């Protein structure tokens, strides 16, 4: 098994060429306490994390995963319905198993 980098395994072929294995993250289940908002111009995932998760901007990935936004940009197009999921300790325990 290869080295881990941001939840993704970097492995090598027999010839020594490196490649990245796909990482499948656990689904963030919907909860009745989730917050739904419509994004406005200038909104960003880290801004939402700051506002809804007591200033913890590093949780922007959690919002991105819940909304299947990927991690290409933290800027959100306006007019999208965004789900701000409640923090789920069970989910974070599953992530630790991936690492």
Rosetta silent file (secondary structure, phi, psi, omega in degrees, C-alpha in Angstrom):
SEQUENCE: XXXXXXXXXXXXXXXXXXXXXXXXXXXXXXXXXXXXXXXXXXXXXXXXXXXXXXXXXXXXXXXXXXXXXXXXXXXXXXXXXXXXXXXXXXXXXXXXXXX
SCORE:     score description
SCORE:     0.000 S_00000001
   1 L     0.000  142.304 -176.587    0.000    0.000    0.000 S_00000001
   2 L   -86.229 -170.277 -179.071    1.258    3.469   -0.844 S_00000001
   3 E   -81.100  151.429  177.878    1.487    6.739    1.032 S_00000001
   4 E   -98.169  139.942  175.737   -1.626    8.798    1.967 S_00000001
   5 E  -142.425  112.547 -179.893   -2.077   12.425    0.895 S_00000001
   6 L    49.461   51.985  177.664   -5.301   14.255    1.705 S_00000001
   7 L    68.160    9.159  179.572   -7.321   11.021    1.906 S_00000001
   8 E  -119.459  133.297 -179.435   -5.918    9.838   -1.429 S_00000001
   9 E   -84.659  130.447  172.813   -3.440    7.003   -1.744 S_00000001
  10 E  -101.605  119.943 -177.605   -0.372    7.603   -3.879 S_00000001
  11 E  -122.797  174.049  179.835    0.904    4.274   -5.118 S_00000001
  12 E  -128.245  145.553  172.733    3.550    3.080   -7.570 S_00000001
  13 L   -78.398  172.207  178.568    3.510    0.650  -10.445 S_00000001
  14 L   -60.059  -28.624  179.766    6.191   -2.039  -10.660 S_00000001
  15 L   -82.510   -3.234  177.122    8.133    0.276  -12.978 S_00000001
  16 L    96.210   -0.628  179.568    8.094    3.000  -10.307 S_00000001
  17 L   -74.860  131.598  179.883    5.563    5.355  -11.902 S_00000001
  18 E   -82.322  148.977  173.036    3.356    7.076   -9.299 S_00000001
  19 E  -149.749  159.982  179.643   -0.423    7.237   -9.579 S_00000001
  20 E  -102.589  130.298  174.195   -3.326    8.339   -7.412 S_00000001
  21 L   -85.459  147.903  178.401   -5.991    5.877   -6.369 S_00000001
  22 L   -68.074  142.886  176.381   -9.574    7.147   -6.234 S_00000001
  23 L  -113.606  128.499  176.259  -10.954    8.010   -2.828 S_00000001
  24 L  -105.991  118.717  179.567  -14.632    7.520   -2.086 S_00000001
  25 L   -87.065  148.530  176.710  -15.882    9.643    0.784 S_00000001
  26 L   -63.310  150.551  177.820  -18.806    8.496    2.937 S_00000001
  27 L   -70.508  139.376  174.591  -22.168   10.093    2.121 S_00000001
  28 L   -90.638  105.509 -175.773  -23.223   12.933    4.393 S_00000001
  29 L   -64.828  145.633  176.709  -26.717   11.863    5.371 S_00000001
  30 L   -71.811  148.228 -178.927  -29.501   14.451    5.388 S_00000001
  31 L  -136.066  145.315 -179.580  -30.740   15.566    8.781 S_00000001
  32 L   -61.343  -20.688 -179.720  -33.875   17.471    9.722 S_00000001
  33 L   -90.077   -0.775  176.402  -31.589   20.051   11.388 S_00000001
  34 L   -60.970  150.339  178.326  -29.671   20.811    8.151 S_00000001
  35 E  -106.021  136.731  177.247  -29.908   24.406    6.963 S_00000001
  36 E  -116.274  131.486  179.124  -30.796   25.218    3.349 S_00000001
  37 E  -135.850  162.123  172.535  -29.882   28.542    1.789 S_00000001
  38 E  -104.634  124.358 -176.328  -29.769   30.061   -1.683 S_00000001
  39 L   -66.611  147.438  179.890  -26.264   31.288   -2.526 S_00000001
  40 L  -114.557  160.735  177.131  -25.724   34.969   -3.238 S_00000001
  41 L   -53.937  133.708  178.937  -23.045   36.670   -5.356 S_00000001
  42 L    88.882   -5.455  178.784  -19.701   36.516   -3.551 S_00000001
  43 L   -68.170  149.333  178.873  -20.630   33.578   -1.298 S_00000001
  44 E  -142.178  156.584 -179.199  -17.926   31.025   -0.601 S_00000001
  45 H   -63.529  -40.959  179.289  -17.683   27.649    1.086 S_00000001
  46 H   -68.014  -31.427  175.097  -15.178   28.878    3.669 S_00000001
  47 H   -64.731  -41.939  176.457  -17.484   31.819    4.424 S_00000001
  48 H   -64.301  -42.809  179.773  -20.355   29.421    5.092 S_00000001
  49 H   -61.392  -43.069  178.743  -18.118   27.265    7.280 S_00000001
  50 H   -59.566  -46.891 -175.962  -17.062   30.340    9.251 S_00000001
  51 H   -69.717  -43.604 -171.661  -20.672   31.458    9.722 S_00000001
  52 H   -97.899  -14.267 -178.124  -22.316   28.107   10.501 S_00000001
  53 L  -121.465   44.647  173.312  -19.481   26.176   12.191 S_00000001
  54 L    51.078   44.372  174.776  -18.291   28.666   14.828 S_00000001
  55 L    81.668    4.598 -178.420  -15.493   30.144   12.758 S_00000001
  56 L   -86.786   86.533 -176.171  -13.961   26.816   11.657 S_00000001
  57 H   -66.047  -20.138 -178.946  -13.223   27.622    8.003 S_00000001
  58 H   -67.700  -13.637  179.440  -11.503   24.254    7.484 S_00000001
  59 H   -83.025   10.319  178.132  -14.943   22.617    7.433 S_00000001
  60 H   -60.006  -31.612 -179.746  -15.652   24.088    3.968 S_00000001
  61 H   -65.489  -33.239  178.540  -14.899   20.630    2.499 S_00000001
  62 H   -62.018  -43.026  177.619  -17.732   19.156    4.577 S_00000001
  63 H   -67.621  -41.647  179.070  -20.188   21.572    2.935 S_00000001
  64 H   -60.803  -45.206  179.631  -18.667   20.885   -0.495 S_00000001
  65 H   -64.314  -40.870 -179.214  -19.055   17.116   -0.059 S_00000001
  66 H   -62.966  -29.155 -176.808  -22.639   17.456    1.176 S_00000001
  67 L  -106.248    7.546  179.979  -23.501   19.442   -1.954 S_00000001
  68 L    52.158   45.495 -179.357  -21.345   17.450   -4.401 S_00000001
  69 L   -93.607   -6.483 -176.952  -19.468   20.610   -5.325 S_00000001
  70 L    71.662 -168.134  179.892  -16.051   19.002   -5.559 S_00000001
  71 L  -130.008   27.275 -179.526  -13.034   20.907   -4.343 S_00000001
  72 L   -72.686  -31.327 -178.855  -12.034   22.866   -7.428 S_00000001
  73 L  -153.770  147.747  176.183  -13.082   26.243   -5.994 S_00000001
  74 L   -91.737   -8.551  178.029  -14.470   27.586   -2.748 S_00000001
  75 E   -79.917  136.754 -176.736  -16.459   30.260   -4.611 S_00000001
  76 L  -110.790  130.895  174.417  -20.103   29.322   -5.147 S_00000001
  77 L   -61.168  144.656  179.936  -22.162   30.483   -8.121 S_00000001
  78 L   -72.097  152.593  176.616  -25.151   32.553   -7.023 S_00000001
  79 L    90.328    1.573  178.238  -28.633   31.072   -7.102 S_00000001
  80 L   -88.078  141.763  170.647  -27.717   27.527   -5.965 S_00000001
  81 E   -79.329  124.690 -177.661  -29.549   25.816   -3.137 S_00000001
  82 E  -117.130  133.106  176.120  -26.850   24.889   -0.632 S_00000001
  83 E   -98.419  125.899  173.968  -27.275   22.449    2.240 S_00000001
  84 E  -101.669  100.674 -175.036  -25.347   23.259    5.398 S_00000001
  85 L   -75.550  148.015  173.161  -25.292   19.876    7.140 S_00000001
  86 L   -64.166  149.777  178.314  -25.237   19.550   10.906 S_00000001
  87 L   -69.132  132.622 -173.673  -21.872   18.376   12.168 S_00000001
  88 L  -124.427  106.722 -179.109  -21.899   14.604   12.491 S_00000001
  89 H   -60.415  -34.543  178.950  -19.270   12.966   14.710 S_00000001
  90 H   -62.004  -40.177  178.083  -20.055    9.556   13.199 S_00000001
  91 H   -61.731  -46.205 -178.688  -19.183   10.931    9.742 S_00000001
  92 H   -65.736  -31.502  174.755  -15.857   12.301   10.975 S_00000001
  93 H   -66.129  -37.219  176.859  -15.065    8.924   12.568 S_00000001
  94 H   -64.796  -39.148  178.810  -15.648    7.311    9.144 S_00000001
  95 H   -63.401  -38.556  178.734  -13.244    9.819    7.591 S_00000001
  96 H   -61.765  -32.577  178.170  -10.591    8.874   10.136 S_00000001
  97 H   -66.773  -31.559  179.187  -10.916    5.254    8.957 S_00000001
  98 H   -69.703  -39.711 -177.363  -10.086    6.392    5.399 S_00000001
  99 L   -67.143    0.000    0.000   -6.921    8.173    6.551 S_00000001
